[in-house]
Amino acid sequence: MSTVIASVDAGSPAERAGIRAGERLLRVNRHEIADVLDYRFFCYDPVLSVELGEPDGTARRLRVRKEEGEELGLNFDTYLMDEPRPCSNHCVFCFVDQMPPGMRDTLYFKDDDARLSFLMGNYITLTNLSEREAQRIIDLRISPINVSVQATEPQLRCTLLGNRRADRSLAYMRAFGEAGIEMNGQIVVCPGWNDGEHLRRTIEDLMEIGFRSCSVVPVGLTKYREGLAKVPPVDAKKAAEIIDTVDEYGEKCLRRFGTRMFFCADELYLKAGRPLPDGAYYEEYQQLENGVGMLRNTMDEFMDALADVTDGAAESFTIATGVAAAPFIGRLVDAARERFPALDGEVVAVVNDFFGHSITVSGLVTGQDIIAQLGARERLGARIIIPANMLRHGEGVFLDDVTLDELSAALGRRVQVSETDGWSLAAAIFEREGDAL
């Protein structure tokens, strides 16, 4: 735990009150501050009584006045004011265990931290949550919590998560539901493990517990599974079966709760060869970050943006994306070309040689695969457009540490990064600033 103040924002309520870097934040309104959740929760009020520890061991108190919800303005050595909590599971489907050797250390770290679930939207299993921490979530009304469920049959959950105590966290889910804590779930379907009747049991249990939403996604399998549990891929038949099951329960939930609650990832529709549902099906797109409705949302946004384009003049381009999304992005480019026939652009599906051809999502495409495959083409556009989810968040680096500058130099083209929404894609294609068309 590190509550030592590393810096104080200029002009912040903390600076105005005289709080200094080097002091320790001990208590706020008599509540001990252990980590970022305590800090954010107890510093929300407009009037704060703050207790600080000086480097010499003495303590002082002062009063801080600010707007309700305004940031206090303190920064600490780590975002969590603590070390992130590693995962204690050995899941049969864990993607980290399927990573090749020699990549950067951060890609091998498995977090399972409830604080990151609330603050960053990470999905957690709840298996390393103590009773005290679970009660704190209830007492502080921390919401939403994103839960990796996988199965609700106790023994099956223990087996899937590779943790003989994984069944204990089922009680936390029920306690959170009873306390009105909002939960979003995720079920990674592994054929032969948690599909069929097991999937039905899990869905039925989550309906009773009171989850807000739950995504159902196919297991991702790379070519690096030597020594790991045997898990078959989700094929077209299995994908169709999963969709039918989820839709059956979705209709029940609509009648009972007014929401479908359960949604399949886009990847399942692609595997099954079925058309994507329309936008209304996804309600508020609660599970967009899990790839649920992302393609439909992008398509709808792009067509809305295209209607606003008045000038189709743009330099030629090549869009590099994953195999799964390429046909859909191609249709959008075709639609743009129908309106502006002089538009010169193409979409290239980058096959994932790095992780294996069963990995088809754009978020796992590496820089070296783009360089190898686009570099071998006889013709490329004057610029390369890639989706932002190929890059480390907030940085210009791919999973294999290839940088945007290296990609640009290798292909001899400038590289544009588009956010994963339809407005941004249209803005990138027509070379507009931001989303302005």
N, C-alpha and C positions, 0 to 999 in steps of 0.2 A: 504494500500500500504506500502510495506517495501523494501526500496532500501538501507537499511543499509547493508554493506558488512560484512558477518559473518566470512569469511575466504578467504585467497588468496592462490591459488595453488602454491606449490613450483616450482620454475623454469619457471613459466608462464610469458607471456609478462607483465601482471599486476604487478607481483612481481619485475620484472626487472625495471619497470618504477617507482617503489616506492609507489604503491598504498597499503594502509594499511587496515586491518580489523578495523571495528568501524566507518569508514567514510561512508558517503552516496554518492551513485552514482546519480548525478543530471542530467547531460547532456553529450551526446556524439556527437561530431561534431555539436553542438548547438541544438541538438534535445533532448527534455525532455524525460527522461526515466521513464515510468509509471509502466511497468511490463515486463515480460520475453519476450514478442514479440518485444517490443521496444529494449530491451537489445540485443537480438540475431540479429535483423535486422540491427541496427545501428552500431553494433560492428563487422560487417563482413569485413569492409574495412581494408587495410594494414596500414594506418596511421590514428590514432584517436586523436582528441582533447577531452580530458576527463575533465569534471568539477566535483569536489568532494566537499562535505560539511563536515567540521570538527565537532567533537562533541561539540565544543564551539560556533558553529554557523558561523564561518568564512568559506570562500570558497577558493579553490585553483584550478589551472588548470595545466595540464601537457600533454605532447605528448607521445603517445604509438606507437611503430612500431612493426609490426608482419607480418606473412604471411597472405595473403588474405584468409578469411574463418577460420583462426586459432582461437581457443577459447581464449578469453581474460584471463580467469582464475579466475573469481570472483564467490563466492558462497554466497547465501543469505539464510535467515531463512526459506523461503519456495521456492519451485521450481518455482512457478508462480510469486514470488515477490508480492503476493497478495493472498486474500482468493479465493478458487474455487467458482464459481457461481452456486448456486443450481438451479435445474429445477423448473420452475414456472407452469408446466403443471400437469394435472391429467389424464394421458392417460388411456383409457379403458383397455389396454393390458399391462400396466406397470408391469414388473416382480418384482420390488422392493415392490410394494403393495401386492404381493403374497408371501412374505417371512413369515415364521413362526416367532413368538415372541422369544425373548431370545438370538438372535444371536449378533455378535459383531456390534458395532455402525456403522462402516464404510459400512456395507452391506445395511444399510437403507438410506445412503446418495445418492441422485440423483443429478448428475452433468449435466450441460447443458452449458458447457463453450467452446466458440469458440477457445480459446487458446489451450485447450486440444485436440480439433479436429485436429488442425494443428500439434501440437507437439507429441501427443500420438496416433492419429488415432481414437479418440472417435467420435461417431456419435452424432450430436446435432440437435435440431429442429429449431434453429435460433430465437425462440420466445422471448428470453430475450436479444436479440442483439439490441443495440440502433443505430440510424442512424449514429452517429459519429463512432461507432465501425465498422459498416458495411462499411463505407467509408474508414476507416483505412485499412481494409482487402483489399480493392481495391487499395488504394494508395501504400501500402507496397507489393502488389502482393503476398499476403499470399496464398499459395496453396500447397497441395490440402485441401479442406474443405469437411468433411464427413457429409452428411445431412440425418437425419431421416425424410423422406418425408411423408410416409403413405398415403396421398391423396393430390391432387391439387385442388379439388373442394373446394372453400373457406369455405362453411358452414360445409361440411363433415370433413374437416381438423380441424376446431374448435371443432367439436363434438368428434372426435377421440382423440384429444390431451387434451380435457377438459379445453380449454383455449379460451375465446371468442375473443381474439386478435390474435389467431394463424394464421389467414389468412394473416396478415400483412407481415409475413416472406416470403410469396410467391414472394413479390416484391423484396426482397433481393436475392432470387434465380435467378430471371430474371436479376437483376443488375449484379450479379456475372458472370452469363453466358455472358452477353454483354461485360463485362470487360475482358473476357478470363480467369477468375479464374477457375481452375480445380475443379470439384465437383464429388464426388462419393456418390451415394444415397443408401438408404435402404427402402424397403417397407415391413412392417410386415402385412401379410394378415390375417384379422379377418373375418371369414365367416359371411355373412349377414350384414357386415358393409362396407368394402372397396374392396370387390371382384367383379367378374363379370364386368359389364359395368363401374363401378367405377375404377377398376384396369386398364381397357383399357384407360379411360380418363387420369389417372395419367401417364401411360406410354407414351401416345401421347404428353402430356404436357412436360414431361422431355426430350423427343426427341427434341422438339423445343427449350427448354431452353438451351440444350447443355451439359448435364451431360456426364462425361467420362465413368462411369459404374454405374450399379445399381443392387443390390441384391434383390431378392424377397424371403422372408422367412416366414414360418408358425408361427402363434402366439404360444407362449409357455404358457401353463396353468398348474399351480400347484393345489394342493388340498386345498390351503388356499385362496379361493376366496369369502368367506362369505361377503356379503354386497357390492360386486363389480358388475359391469355391466355384463349382461349375454352375454358371448362370446362362441359360440360352437367351438369345436376343428376342425382342418383340418383333414378330413377323406380321405380314398383312392380316392373316387370319386372327391372330391374337389381338392386334390393334383394333380390329372391327369388333371383337368380342368385348373388349374393355370399353369402347365407345358406347356400345349398346347397353352395357351394365350401368355406366355412369348416367346415360340419358334416362334410363328407366327410373333411377333414384332421383335424378334431377326433376323429373315430372312430379314425383311424390313430394319432393321438398317444395316445389312451386305451389302445390295445392295446400300444403301444411304450413309453410313458413313464408310464402311469398317470394322466395328466392330459390334458384337452382342449387345453390350451395356447393355443388360438385361440378368441376369443369375439367375437360381433357386438354392436355397440352396440344398445340398445333401439330407437333411431331407425330402424334397418333393418327391424326387425319391424313397426314402425308403418307405414313406407312400403310394405312388402310386403303389409300387411293380414293378417299371420300372428299367431297367438297367441304370447305370451311363453313361453319354456321354464319348467319348474318350478324351484324353488330349488336342487335337487340338481345341476342342469345347470351352475350357475355355480361349483360347488365352493366355494372360499373367498372368492368375490367379489373376486378379485385386481385387477380392472379397474373397480371401482365408480366411481372418480373420473372415468373416461372414459365414464360413462353406460352401462356394461355391467352389466345386472342390477339397476339402480337401481329401476326400477318394480316388478319382481318382489319385490325385497327390501322395498320400502316396503309393498306390498300384504300380504305375509306378516306383517310386523311390526305393521301396523295391525290385522289380524284377531286377532292374539295380544293386542294391547292392548285391543281392543274387548271381548274375553272377560272382561277384568278390570274393566270399567266397571260400577259398581253404581248410579250416579245419573246419568241422562241429562239432567238440567236444565242448560240452557245458553242464553245469549243468542243471538239470531239472528245468522247470519254469511254472508258471501260470500267464497269462496275464489277468488283471482285467480291463474291459472297459465298456462303456455304451451299452445298449441294441441295439441301432441303428448301432453302428460300429462293434459289435461283429462278425456278419457273415463275414464281409469283412476281419477283422483281422484274423479270423479263416482260411479263404482261403489262406492268406499269410503264416500262419504257416504250412498249408498242403503243400503248394508249397515248403517250406523249407524242410519239411520232405520227400518229393519225392526225393529231391536231396541228403539229408542226412538221411537215414532211421532210424538211431540210435537216432535222435533228439527226446528228451522227453519233450513235452510241450503241453499246452492246453490253450484255451481262455474261460474265464468265463464272461458272460453278467451279470452285476450287476444291478438288478432291483431297481429303485429309490423309495424305501419306504419312504424316508425322504420328498421329494417334491411331490410325487405322481407318479403313474405308467405311466402317459401320458408324463412325462419328460424322454427322452431316450438318451440324449446326454451325452457324457463322462465328459464334463466340469462341469456338475452339480451333479456328483456322490459324495457322502460324505464318509468320513472315516468310520463312524459307519455302513453304509450299507455294505461296503467292509468287515469289520470285522465280521459282523453278517453272511453274506452269504458265505464268504470263510471259516470262522471258522466252519461252519456247514457241510462242505464237508468232505467226508471220506479220500480224497487224495488231497494233494497240492504238487506243485513242491518245490524244495529246495529254490526257490526265487520267489518273486512276482514282476511283471513288471506292472507299471501303466503309463498312459500318463501324461505329464507335465501339461496339461490344467486342471487337477483335482485340482491343487494346487494354492494357492495365488501366484501371480506373484513374482518370485524371492525368494520365501520362501517355506519351507516344511510343509505347513499347509493347510488342506482341508477347505471347506466352513463351516463345523461344528466345526472348531477349533481342530479337531483331528490332531496330528502331525505324521510325518513319523515314528518317534521313537516309538510312541504309537501303530501305525499300525504294525510295525515290532514286537514289544513285544507281542501284542495280538495274532498274528498269528504264532509267533515263527519262522519267516522267515526273511531273509534280503530283503529289498525292493529296487528295481531299478526304477529310473524315466527316461522315454524316452521322448525326444522331439516329437512333433506330425508331424514327417516326416518319410518317408520310410527308409532313410539311418540310422537315429538314432534308429529306431525300429530294424533293422537288426543288428546294432552294439550291442544293448541291448540283443537280443536273443542269439547271438554268443559270448557275453561277450568280446567285443573289446573296446578299449579305444576310446572315441569320436566317429567319424564316420569311423575309420580305420578298414578295413576288410581284 
